[in-house]
Amino acid sequence: MASKVFKLEKSDPKVYKLIKGEETRQKNGMELIASENYVSEAVLEALGTVFTNKYSEGYPGKRYYGGQDFTDPLESLAIERAKKLFNCDHANVQPLSGAPANVAVYFSWLEPGDTVLGMDLTHGGHLTHGSPVTYMAKLFNFVRYKMKDVETGEIDYEELKKVAKKNKAKIILAGFSAYPRELDYAKFKEVADEVGAVAMADIAHIAGLIAAKILKNPFDFGFHVVTTTTHKTLRGPRGGLILSKGKVSNPLKSVEKNIENLPTLIDRSVFPGFQGGPHMNNIAAKTVAFGEALKPQFKVYARQVVKNAKAMAGELMKQGCKLVTNGTDNHLMVIDCVKSFGVNGREVEKILDLVGITTSKSTIPDDILPPYAPSGLRLGTPAMTTRGMKEKEIIQIARWIVEAVNNRENLRMIRRVKKSILEMSLQFPVPGISK
Ligand SMILES: Cc1ncc(COP(=O)(O)O)c(C=O)c1O
């Protein structure tokens, strides 16, 4: 890797300088964005290989281009590893990211105007679950479900059932990007069965925790399809993945639209329906990441992610912060900044940027503030756990967060916290970045 970067320094010093700048930013600071992580050196190496040169439209053994001696076994290995990780019949490893993975599933099953039941955005759902600003929301009818009790995070399953029946939902979507609790997949599946809908889970955030068997797997509750990103808790390269149960048949031939044929409907939706050639360098990196996630050490990592999140949530609450649902069962938490600090999430994000802690503002349930300056701030522990931090360091970081925000007018205090953060960051190297 080092020699490649050295060549870049000569051939394109401008880009080289930006890469070096980003390396320093990552090394010197703390990454608490819940959707980010640091990939291993092996994943980085696979990403930067000659597989990027190759066109492979189609699927293993069924391509529209020649020269697939190494891409076919590579994609087959990725599929095998993904199926083993998530215990399902079929995996499509080609989605370019999480959003295209969701779109490909919608198009595999829905007709224009059909209803999808997704989690309300301010309660933790994702943009791709039907935000009015997305093109999908112009085509399909997205209807919302919410928490019944924002203090515990319990979903209103009765309301979910009522709304699913009323709107004749075709997909019941269980998934989130800012919800700190576990979903009751059995209840979602019960509703899906009652209305004859596909039970779909978007596990983009928690895929690594499910692969490590720390959190529940929707397939164990009869779910038909699961989408995910590969770059969050799963700790792979940026990308998407679609997993499903059912009969796997030739993806180049059309099949009847029924739940049994979902794997093939999805394959045909990804290609040729929605995407062109897969990014084989990215699939190589996904394959390496899946291999890493199958190893026992990954379970230890995933367990520590959750322990660290619980420790951080516990300390923040001890310091007087109000958290959405009063804690966490996964890797993330959402602080109600208005109640905790008297300022909105955008302000808190900015203050933390100043001291070297990267976070992301977030809405809180039924937020009255707008999404670009919402009431909350989302924090997560996957990245700092990869760097080797345990509860002791995480609790200290929680204290610095509160100290920095409460003393935001005091420049000397801000400088002192920034120095402490730099010192601790340098003790925990980022994989692939030299000290
Ligand atoms: C639940 C969920 N689904 C889908 C996505 C979209 O993934 P991507 O940004 O890779 O398109 C995200 C991203 O944050 C997510 O949290």
The ligand as an SDF file (V2000), in Angstrom:
LIG
                    3D

 16 16  0  0  0  0  0  0  0  0999 V2000
  -31.1220    1.7460    7.4310 C   0  0  0  0  0  0  0  0  0  0  0  0
  -30.3550    2.2730    6.2500 C   0  0  0  0  0  0  0  0  0  0  0  0
  -30.6980    1.8420    5.0270 N   0  0  0  0  0  0  0  0  0  0  0  0
  -30.0580    2.2780    3.9300 C   0  0  0  0  0  0  0  0  0  0  0  0
  -29.0190    3.1730    4.0280 C   0  0  0  0  0  0  0  0  0  0  0  0
  -28.4030    3.7080    2.7580 C   0  0  0  0  0  0  0  0  0  0  0  0
  -27.1060    3.2810    2.5930 O   0  0  0  0  0  0  0  0  0  0  0  0
  -26.1120    4.0340    1.5840 P   0  0  0  0  0  0  0  0  0  0  0  0
  -25.7780    5.3370    2.1980 O   0  0  0  0  0  0  0  0  0  0  0  0
  -24.9670    3.0730    1.4970 O   0  0  0  0  0  0  0  0  0  0  0  0
  -26.8220    4.1700    0.2730 O   0  0  0  0  0  0  0  0  0  0  0  0
  -28.6060    3.6230    5.2850 C   0  0  0  0  0  0  0  0  0  0  0  0
  -27.4870    4.5750    5.4030 C   0  0  0  0  0  0  0  0  0  0  0  0
  -27.2160    5.1790    6.3560 O   0  0  0  0  0  0  0  0  0  0  0  0
  -29.3010    3.1600    6.4280 C   0  0  0  0  0  0  0  0  0  0  0  0
  -28.9880    3.5820    7.6550 O   0  0  0  0  0  0  0  0  0  0  0  0
  1  2  1  0
  2  3  1  0
  2 15  2  0
  3  4  2  0
  4  5  1  0
  5  6  1  0
  5 12  2  0
  6  7  1  0
  7  8  1  0
  8  9  2  0
  8 10  1  0
  8 11  1  0
 12 13  1  0
 12 15  1  0
 13 14  2  0
 15 16  1  0
M  END
$$$$
